[in-house]
Amino acid sequence: MKILKTIAFLAIATMSALPSMGQDLLARQAPIDRKMKAVDSISLIRLIEAESYDSPAADLYDDWDNMHAHSRVSQMPDTFRISLRNFCMPTTSRVLTSNFGARWGRQHKGLDIKVYIGDTIRAAFAGKVRVVRYEARGYGKYVVIRHDNGLETYYAHMSKQLVEEDQEVRAGDPIGLGGNTGRSTGSHLHFETRLCGVALNPALMFDFRNQDVVDDYYVFRKSSYQKESQVATRLRGVSGMSFGSNDSDEVELATAAPAASYAQESRFHKVKKGETLYSIARHRGTTVSAIMKLNHLKKNAKLKAGQILKFN
């Protein structure tokens, strides 16, 4: 009888211990499971980022074509926000020689910027090189880059291309040298910005005279971008230029264009590290109180690098 009781007691004790042993096993496995989950999450994020980089602006473009400069015009979104952060001006030149728009009886789909043969031309944003080609009766030696912000940028009439098709580039990477190749009457950079194959006025986003972008973002609106383009040309284009003149005439007009041509419209300043309201006011020829009023700032407001301030 004692033996039976002992066996029964041991059986009950063993059975009661099983759940706790199972819990201990699960507890020991839990950190491993959590770690594996974290590893899987990191791997997934990296995979998504890699795929996104391999197919820039995948939501806007249906294909990747190295043969043709101009993407097939896809359906334009009614509105689309284009990030202008982490940019680099494609050239340090501040001299525009030709505006976007009607010229010599046809559309000029970019801006012409005066550069000299051999000047470094840089990628405006990070992206992937789609086209590197030569066109004798048009762009000459040119490069097309597709960017993750949805834009494609064109760089034409270069003397040399420094990148290859399908190459990934970062903003500021050298992609070519200034030149006078193709249909060109003087050394310059023809610079285009396109969205879904449609040419947008670069002056909507780039201010070559101030070597800056106009804001952190440009919101494209199908209903109003053409009217906005005309305003952008008045603000940041070649003032008083008569189309049909040669390049040297255009350069003189660009150089002579008065800075006051900006005065009738709002102008903006992108805050750099270490700048204060006082230093910005002095640099822009205005007052601290005027900047505060325009931007609804308090006197002790802290400025952040990259912040956009209106100064007139």
Backbone hydrogen bonds in HBPLUS format (Angstrom, degrees):
<---DONOR---> <-ACCEPTOR-->    atom                        ^
c    i                          cat <-CA-CA->   ^        H-A-AA   ^      H-
h    n   atom  resd res      DA  || num        DHA   H-A  angle D-A-AA Bond
n    s   type  num  typ     dist DA aas  dist angle  dist       angle   num
A0005-LYS N   A0001-MET O   3.00 MM   4  6.32 160.6  2.04 151.7 156.7     1
A0006-THR N   A0002-LYS O   2.92 MM   4  6.15 155.2  1.98 147.6 154.8     2
A0007-ILE N   A0003-ILE O   2.94 MM   4  6.20 159.1  1.98 150.8 156.0     3
A0008-ALA N   A0004-LEU O   2.87 MM   4  6.09 162.4  1.90 150.7 155.9     4
A0009-PHE N   A0005-LYS O   2.88 MM   4  6.06 158.9  1.93 147.7 153.6     5
A0010-LEU N   A0006-THR O   2.99 MM   4  6.22 160.9  2.03 149.6 154.4     6
A0011-ALA N   A0007-ILE O   2.95 MM   4  6.18 155.7  2.01 149.0 155.8     7
A0012-ILE N   A0008-ALA O   2.99 MM   4  6.26 164.0  2.02 151.9 155.7     8
A0013-ALA N   A0009-PHE O   2.96 MM   4  6.14 161.4  1.99 149.6 155.1     9
A0014-THR N   A0010-LEU O   2.87 MM   4  6.05 154.8  1.93 145.4 152.3    10
A0015-MET N   A0011-ALA O   2.94 MM   4  6.18 162.1  1.97 150.9 155.5    11
A0016-SER N   A0012-ILE O   2.98 MM   4  6.15 156.9  2.04 149.4 155.7    12
A0017-ALA N   A0013-ALA O   3.07 MM   4  6.20 134.5  2.28 136.9 148.4    13
A0017-ALA N   A0014-THR O   3.17 MM   3  5.15 129.6  2.44  93.1 106.5    14
A0018-LEU N   A0014-THR O   3.22 MM   4  6.48 132.3  2.47 142.1 153.3    15
A0021-MET N   A0017-ALA O   2.93 MM   4  6.16 154.8  2.00 155.7 163.9    16
A0022-GLY N   A0018-LEU O   2.82 MM   4  6.09 155.3  1.88 153.9 161.3    17
A0023-GLN N   A0019-PRO O   2.79 MM   4  6.11 148.8  1.88 145.5 154.8    18
A0024-ASP N   A0020-SER O   2.81 MM   4  6.07 153.3  1.88 144.9 152.2    19
A0025-LEU N   A0021-MET O   2.91 MM   4  6.18 153.6  1.98 145.1 152.3    20
A0026-LEU N   A0022-GLY O   2.94 MM   4  6.22 158.6  1.98 147.2 152.7    21
A0027-ALA N   A0023-GLN O   2.77 MM   4  5.97 155.4  1.83 148.6 156.2    22
A0028-ARG N   A0024-ASP O   2.89 MM   4  6.14 151.7  1.97 145.5 152.7    23
A0029-GLN N   A0025-LEU O   3.00 MM   4  6.25 143.8  2.13 141.3 151.6    24
A0030-ALA N   A0026-LEU O   2.83 MM   4  5.94 141.2  1.98 148.7 158.9    25
A0032-ILE N   A0029-GLN O   2.96 MM   3  5.32 117.4  2.36 108.6 124.3    26
A0033-ASP N   A0029-GLN O   2.92 MM   4  6.22 158.2  1.97 156.7 164.0    27
A0034-ARG N   A0030-ALA O   2.84 MM   4  6.10 164.6  1.86 161.2 165.1    28
A0035-LYS N   A0031-PRO O   2.88 MM   4  6.02 154.8  1.95 142.1 149.6    29
A0036-MET N   A0032-ILE O   2.81 MM   4  6.07 159.4  1.85 151.4 157.0    30
A0037-LYS N   A0033-ASP O   2.88 MM   4  6.09 151.7  1.96 145.8 153.9    31
A0038-ALA N   A0034-ARG O   2.95 MM   4  6.23 153.3  2.02 145.7 152.6    32
A0039-VAL N   A0035-LYS O   2.88 MM   4  6.19 160.4  1.92 151.5 157.0    33
A0040-ASP N   A0036-MET O   2.81 MM   4  6.02 161.9  1.85 149.0 154.1    34
A0041-SER N   A0037-LYS O   2.89 MM   4  6.11 154.0  1.96 144.5 151.7    35
A0042-ILE N   A0038-ALA O   2.96 MM   4  6.23 162.6  1.99 153.3 157.2    36
A0043-SER N   A0039-VAL O   2.89 MM   4  6.12 163.7  1.92 152.4 157.4    37
A0044-LEU N   A0040-ASP O   2.85 MM   4  6.02 155.0  1.91 146.8 154.0    38
A0045-ILE N   A0041-SER O   2.91 MM   4  6.16 161.0  1.95 151.2 155.9    39
A0046-ARG N   A0042-ILE O   2.93 MM   4  6.18 163.2  1.96 151.9 156.5    40
A0047-LEU N   A0043-SER O   2.87 MM   4  6.06 151.5  1.95 145.1 153.6    41
A0048-ILE N   A0044-LEU O   2.88 MM   4  6.15 159.7  1.92 152.1 157.1    42
A0049-GLU N   A0045-ILE O   2.89 MM   4  6.14 160.1  1.93 150.6 156.3    43
A0050-ALA N   A0046-ARG O   2.85 MM   4  6.01 155.6  1.91 144.7 151.8    44
A0051-GLU N   A0047-LEU O   2.90 MM   4  6.15 160.2  1.94 150.2 155.3    45
A0052-SER N   A0048-ILE O   2.86 MM   4  6.04 154.9  1.92 145.9 153.6    46
A0053-TYR N   A0049-GLU O   2.88 MM   4  6.12 148.8  1.98 144.9 153.2    47
A0054-ASP N   A0050-ALA O   2.89 MM   4  6.13 148.1  1.99 145.5 154.7    48
A0055-SER N   A0051-GLU O   3.02 MM   4  6.19 138.6  2.19 142.7 152.9    49
A0060-LEU N   A0057-ALA O   2.96 MM   3  5.62 152.6  2.04 118.7 126.4    50
A0061-TYR N   A0057-ALA O   3.22 MM   4  6.42 152.9  2.30 155.9 164.1    51
A0074-SER N   A0196-CYS O   3.28 MM 122  5.45 144.2  2.42 128.5 138.8    52
A0222-LYS N   A0078-ASP O   2.87 MM 144  5.11 167.3  1.89 146.4 150.6    53
A0080-PHE N   A0220-PHE O   2.96 MM 140  5.09 144.3  2.09 137.2 143.6    54
A0220-PHE N   A0080-PHE O   2.81 MM 140  5.09 158.1  1.86 157.9 150.4    55
A0082-ILE N   A0218-TYR O   2.80 MM 136  5.16 175.5  1.81 152.5 153.5    56
A0218-TYR N   A0082-ILE O   2.90 MM 136  5.16 155.0  1.97 143.5 151.8    57
A0084-LEU N   A0216-ASP O   2.73 MM 132  5.08 168.3  1.75 144.7 142.8    58
A0088-CYS N   A0124-ALA O   2.80 MM  36  4.72 132.0  2.03 134.7 140.8    59
A0122-ARG N   A0090-PRO O   2.94 MM  32  4.54 162.1  1.97 126.8 132.7    60
A0114-LYS N   A0095-VAL O   2.88 MM  19  5.58 163.5  1.91 160.5 165.8    61
A0097-THR N   A0112-ASP O   2.85 MM  15  5.40 168.2  1.86 140.5 144.5    62
A0112-ASP N   A0098-SER O   3.18 MM  14  4.97 167.8  2.19 136.6 138.4    63
A0101-GLY N   A0108-HIS O   2.83 MM   7  5.02 172.3  1.83 148.2 149.1    64
A0108-HIS N   A0101-GLY O   2.65 MM   7  5.02 165.8  1.67 136.5 141.7    65
A0103-ARG N   A0106-ARG O   2.64 MM   3  5.40 161.7  1.67 158.9 164.8    66
A0106-ARG N   A0103-ARG O   3.01 MM   3  5.40 160.5  2.05 116.1 122.4    67
A0111-LEU N   A0191-PHE O   2.92 MM  80  5.31 159.6  1.96 149.8 151.2    68
A0191-PHE N   A0111-LEU O   2.83 MM  80  5.31 171.2  1.84 162.6 164.6    69
A0113-ILE N   A0189-LEU O   2.85 MM  76  5.15 160.2  1.89 146.1 152.6    70
A0189-LEU N   A0113-ILE O   2.83 MM  76  5.15 167.0  1.85 154.7 158.3    71
A0119-ASP N   A0116-TYR O   2.95 MM   3  5.59 166.8  1.97 142.8 143.2    72
A0118-GLY N   A0178-GLY O   2.94 MM  60  4.99 157.2  1.99 127.4 128.0    73
A0178-GLY N   A0119-ASP O   2.65 MM  59  4.81 157.3  1.70 140.1 148.5    74
A0121-ILE N   A0176-GLY O   2.89 MM  55  5.17 161.1  1.93 151.3 145.4    75
A0175-ILE N   A0121-ILE O   2.86 MM  54  5.92 170.9  1.87 156.1 158.5    76
A0123-ALA N   A0173-ASP O   2.95 MM  50  5.52 154.1  2.02 148.5 155.0    77
A0172-GLY N   A0123-ALA O   2.86 MM  49  5.13 164.9  1.88 140.4 145.4    78
A0127-GLY N   A0169-VAL O   2.97 MM  42  5.49 160.9  2.01 144.2 145.9    79
A0169-VAL N   A0127-GLY O   2.93 MM  42  5.49 167.1  1.94 144.7 148.5    80
A0128-LYS N   A0146-ARG O   2.92 MM  18  5.47 158.6  1.96 153.4 159.1    81
A0146-ARG N   A0128-LYS O   3.00 MM  18  5.47 169.4  2.01 152.5 149.2    82
A0129-VAL N   A0167-GLN O   2.84 MM  38  5.30 170.1  1.85 156.8 156.8    83
A0166-ASP N   A0129-VAL O   2.70 MM  37  5.07 158.5  1.75 147.9 148.3    84
A0130-ARG N   A0144-VAL O   2.80 MM  14  5.59 156.1  1.86 148.8 156.7    85
A0131-VAL N   A0144-VAL O   3.28 MM  13  4.95 164.3  2.31 130.3 133.9    86
A0144-VAL N   A0131-VAL O   2.89 MM  13  4.95 154.2  1.96 143.4 145.6    87
A0133-ARG N   A0142-TYR O   3.24 MM   9  5.79 152.8  2.31 147.5 155.5    88
A0142-TYR N   A0133-ARG O   3.01 MM   9  5.79 167.4  2.02 161.1 164.7    89
A0135-GLU N   A0140-GLY O   2.80 MM   5  4.51 150.5  1.89 114.7 124.3    90
A0138-GLY N   A0135-GLU O   3.24 MM   3  5.35 166.2  2.26 112.7 114.0    91
A0140-GLY N   A0135-GLU O   2.75 MM   5  4.51 139.9  1.90 142.3 139.7    92
A0183-ARG N   A0138-GLY O   2.89 MM  45  4.82 157.0  1.94 126.0 133.8    93
A0157-HIS N   A0139-TYR O   2.70 MM  18  5.44 146.9  1.81 176.0 165.8    94
A0158-MET N   A0141-LYS O   2.98 MM  17  5.17 149.4  2.08 159.1 149.5    95
A0143-VAL N   A0155-TYR O   3.00 MM  12  5.31 146.2  2.12 138.9 149.6    96
A0155-TYR N   A0143-VAL O   2.98 MM  12  5.31 150.1  2.07 154.4 161.5    97
A0145-ILE N   A0153-THR O   2.96 MM   8  5.39 161.6  2.00 153.5 159.5    98
A0153-THR N   A0145-ILE O   2.92 MM   8  5.39 150.3  2.01 150.5 157.5    99
A0147-HIS N   A0151-LEU O   2.86 MM   4  5.46 170.2  1.87 172.9 169.7   100
A0150-GLY N   A0147-HIS O   3.12 MM   3  5.71 162.1  2.16 117.3 120.2   101
A0152-GLU N   A0194-ARG O   2.83 MM  42  5.11 142.3  1.98 144.8 153.0   102
A0194-ARG N   A0152-GLU O   2.81 MM  42  5.11 161.6  1.84 153.6 159.3   103
A0154-TYR N   A0192-GLU O   2.99 MM  38  4.83 155.3  2.05 127.8 133.1   104
A0192-GLU N   A0154-TYR O   3.12 MM  38  4.83 157.5  2.18 126.1 132.3   105
A0156-ALA N   A0190-HIS O   2.99 MM  34  5.00 157.8  2.04 143.3 149.5   106
A0190-HIS N   A0156-ALA O   3.43 MM  34  5.00 170.5  2.44 124.3 127.0   107
A0181-THR N   A0157-HIS O   3.43 MM  24  4.59 160.3  2.47 105.4 107.1   108
A0159-SER N   A0177-LEU O   2.84 MM  18  5.60 148.1  1.94 141.1 150.8   109
A0177-LEU N   A0160-LYS O   2.89 MM  17  5.25 147.7  1.99 148.3 153.0   110
A0162-LEU N   A0175-ILE O   2.83 MM  13  4.78 176.4  1.83 121.2 120.4   111
A0167-GLN N   A0164-GLU O   3.20 MM   3  5.61 146.2  2.32 135.6 134.2   112
A0173-ASP N   A0170-ARG O   3.01 MM   3  5.59 164.1  2.03 140.8 140.6   113
A0188-HIS N   A0179-GLY O   3.16 MM   9  6.29 139.4  2.33 176.8 169.5   114
A0184-SER N   A0182-GLY O   2.98 MM   2  5.69 118.5  2.37 112.0  95.4   115
A0200-LEU N   A0193-THR O   2.77 MM   7  5.59 174.0  1.77 163.3 165.1   116
A0195-LEU N   A0198-VAL O   2.90 MM   3  5.24 158.1  1.95 144.9 146.8   117
A0198-VAL N   A0195-LEU O   2.96 MM   3  5.24 164.4  1.98 118.7 120.0   118
A0204-LEU N   A0201-ASN O   2.90 MM   3  5.64 167.0  1.92 124.0 128.5   119
A0205-MET N   A0202-PRO O   2.91 MM   3  5.55 155.0  1.98 116.0 123.5   120
A0206-PHE N   A0202-PRO O   2.70 MM   4  5.73 167.8  1.71 162.2 166.0   121
A0214-VAL N   A0205-MET O   2.98 MM   9  5.47 150.6  2.07 135.9 140.5   122
A0207-ASP N   A0212-ASP O   2.74 MM   5  5.30 162.2  1.77 173.9 170.4   123
A0211-GLN N   A0207-ASP O   2.84 MM   4  5.77 106.6  2.39 136.6 156.3   124
A0212-ASP N   A0207-ASP O   3.10 MM   5  5.30 161.2  2.14 139.1 144.6   125
A0224-SER N   A0221-ARG O   3.08 MM   3  5.57 148.7  2.18 112.3 120.8   126
A0225-TYR N   A0221-ARG O   2.94 MM   4  5.57 138.1  2.11 170.6 171.6   127
A0228-GLU N   A0224-SER O   2.98 MM   4  6.22 160.2  2.02 155.9 162.4   128
A0229-SER N   A0225-TYR O   2.85 MM   4  5.95 138.8  2.02 136.4 147.1   129
A0230-GLN N   A0226-GLN O   3.31 MM   4  6.65 146.6  2.43 139.7 146.0   130
A0231-VAL N   A0227-LYS O   3.29 MM   4  6.68 155.5  2.36 145.7 151.8   131
A0232-ALA N   A0228-GLU O   2.89 MM   4  6.14 157.8  1.93 148.9 155.6   132
A0233-THR N   A0229-SER O   2.97 MM   4  6.22 149.9  2.06 145.7 153.1   133
A0234-ARG N   A0230-GLN O   3.16 MM   4  6.47 155.6  2.22 143.1 149.0   134
A0235-LEU N   A0231-VAL O   2.98 MM   4  6.27 149.7  2.07 148.3 157.3   135
A0236-ARG N   A0232-ALA O   2.74 MM   4  5.80 167.3  1.75 155.7 159.1   136
A0237-GLY N   A0233-THR O   2.75 MM   4  4.36 136.0  1.94 129.9 130.3   137
A0250-GLU N   A0246-ASN O   3.08 MM   4  6.37 157.2  2.13 151.7 158.8   138
A0251-VAL N   A0247-ASP O   2.88 MM   4  6.17 152.4  1.96 152.7 159.9   139
A0252-GLU N   A0248-SER O   3.13 MM   4  6.39 157.9  2.18 145.1 150.2   140
A0253-LEU N   A0249-ASP O   3.01 MM   4  6.31 158.2  2.06 149.9 155.8   141
A0254-ALA N   A0250-GLU O   2.84 MM   4  6.07 154.6  1.90 147.7 155.2   142
A0255-THR N   A0251-VAL O   2.86 MM   4  6.05 160.3  1.90 151.7 156.8   143
A0256-ALA N   A0252-GLU O   2.92 MM   4  6.03 149.4  2.01 143.4 152.1   144
A0257-ALA N   A0253-LEU O   2.99 MM   4  6.00 118.2  2.38 137.0 150.9   145
A0257-ALA N   A0254-ALA O   3.32 MM   3  5.22 147.2  2.43  93.8 103.1   146
A0261-SER N   A0258-PRO O   3.04 MM   3  5.74 166.3  2.06 117.4 120.8   147
A0262-TYR N   A0259-ALA O   3.19 MM   3  6.19 175.3  2.20 126.6 127.6   148
A0263-ALA N   A0260-ALA O   2.87 MM   3  5.01 144.5  2.00 105.1 116.2   149
A0265-GLU N   A0262-TYR O   3.00 MM   3  5.82 165.5  2.02 129.8 134.4   150
A0311-PHE N   A0267-ARG O   2.95 MM  44  5.90 161.4  1.99 146.3 151.3   151
A0269-HIS N   A0309-LEU O   2.68 MM  40  5.12 153.9  1.74 150.4 159.9   152
A0309-LEU N   A0269-HIS O   2.81 MM  40  5.12 167.6  1.83 151.0 155.3   153
A0271-VAL N   A0307-GLN O   2.78 MM  36  5.23 172.3  1.79 161.4 161.3   154
A0306-GLY N   A0271-VAL O   2.73 MM  35  5.14 173.0  1.73 144.9 146.4   155
A0275-GLU N   A0272-LYS O   3.10 MM   3  5.72 164.8  2.12 140.7 141.4   156
A0280-ILE N   A0276-THR O   2.95 MM   4  6.14 161.3  1.98 154.4 159.7   157
A0281-ALA N   A0277-LEU O   2.91 MM   4  5.98 160.3  1.95 144.8 150.7   158
A0282-ARG N   A0278-TYR O   2.98 MM   4  6.18 159.4  2.02 149.4 154.9   159
A0283-HIS N   A0279-SER O   2.96 MM   4  6.08 156.9  2.01 141.2 147.9   160
A0284-ARG N   A0280-ILE O   2.84 MM   4  5.99 152.9  1.92 151.5 158.6   161
A0285-GLY N   A0281-ALA O   2.97 MM   4  5.84 108.9  2.49 136.5 150.5   162
A0286-THR N   A0281-ALA O   2.88 MM   5  4.85 167.8  1.90 145.2 147.3   163
A0285-GLY N   A0282-ARG O   3.44 MM   3  5.22 157.4  2.49  94.9 101.2   164
A0291-ILE N   A0287-THR O   3.16 MM   4  6.49 159.3  2.20 150.1 154.6   165
A0292-MET N   A0288-VAL O   2.91 MM   4  6.14 160.7  1.95 153.7 159.7   166
A0293-LYS N   A0289-SER O   2.93 MM   4  6.07 156.9  1.99 144.6 150.6   167
A0294-LEU N   A0290-ALA O   3.00 MM   4  6.18 162.2  2.03 148.8 153.4   168
A0295-ASN N   A0291-ILE O   3.05 MM   4  6.13 147.5  2.16 145.6 153.4   169
A0296-HIS N   A0292-MET O   2.80 MM   4  5.53 105.3  2.36 139.3 154.0   170
A0297-LEU N   A0292-MET O   2.88 MM   5  4.61 159.6  1.92 131.9 138.0   171
A0301-ALA N   A0298-LYS O   3.02 MM   3  5.19 159.5  2.06 117.0 117.3   172
A0307-GLN N   A0304-LYS O   2.99 MM   3  5.52 161.3  2.02 139.1 140.5   173
